[in-house]
Amino acid sequence: MAERAEPLAVFIGPPAAGKTRLGKRVARILSVPFIDTDKRIVAEHGAIPEIFAEHGEPVFRRWEAQAVSRAMQERAIVALGGGAVMTPSVAEQLRDRPVVLLTISESAVADRLDSAKRPLLTGGVDAWRALVDQRMPVYDSLATARWDTSRRPLAQIAEEIATWIRTLPGSAAPGGFS
C-alpha cells in the first residue's frame, strides 16, 4: 500500500510566535521539505499587504485556503498564517493531524511585530492581543501539542518538536515508526 502524502506536522499560532523560523528548523532536523503557506500565496499572488489593499481579506482567505489544501497533500512540515485556522475549511483539514500550537507572551511579541508585513496588526501589540483573544479558542481546539516561544532558545524547542514528531504513531519521520 502506498504511503499517503501528508504533513508530518502543521504549525499554527498567533503572528510572530515563530511558526516559520521553527518550522524551517524542524524540517531541517527531520530532512523533509518546509512549506510556509503565506510564502506560497506571495509567490502566486503578490505581497500580502497589497492583496489586502487591492482585493480585501475575503479574497486573501480564499487563496489561503487553496494554498493550505495543496500543502495538506505533501510530506513536509507546514506553517500556516496566524488567521488561516479561522476559515472553517482550513480548520477541518487540520482535524486528526499532528498540529503544533506555538504561543508567545505579549511582552515577548512586542520585539517581533512588523506591522508593515502584517496588515491586521497596524495597531501594534493591542491589535495583536485582540487577534489572539479571538483566535485562541480555535487554536486550542486544533492543537495536538503546544510550545511557548517567548523565552527559550528556538534550537532547543525545534529539537523537542522533532523528537515529538518522531514518536507519533505511524510517523514516517526519520527515526520514527512506519
GIZIGI-V650545 format. One line per field, one symbol per residue. ss: DSSP state (a for helix, b for strand, c for the rest). phi: phi as a letter, one per 30 degrees, with the letter a starting at -180 (. if undefined). psi: psi as a letter, one per 30 degrees, with the letter a starting at -180 (. if undefined). A space follows every 10 residues. Layout:
ss: ???
phi: ???
psi: ???
This chain:
ss: ccccccccbb bbbcccccaa aaaaaaaaaa ccbbbbaaaa aaaaaccaaa aaaaacaaaa aaaaaaaaaa accccbbbbc cccaaacaaa aaaaccccbb bbbccaaaac ccccccccaa accaaaaaaa aaaaaaaaaa aaccbbbbcc cccaaaaaaa aaaaaacccc cccccccc
phi: .ddddaddac cbkdeidjed ddeddddddd hbdcbcdddd ddddbjdeed deddcjdede dddddddded ddcbdacccc decedddedd eddddicdcc ccbaddddde dcdbddcbdd cddidddded ddeddeeded dcdcbbbccd bddddddddd dddeddcdei ecdeiccb
psi: kkkkklkelk klllkgfgee eeeeeeeeef hllkkjeeee eeeeflkeee eeeefleeee eeeeeeeeee ffgkjlkkkl lefeffjeee eeffkgljkj jklkleeefe ffkjfefjff gfgbeeeeee eeeefeeeee ffkelkkkge flkeeeeeee eeeeeffkkg kgkkfak.
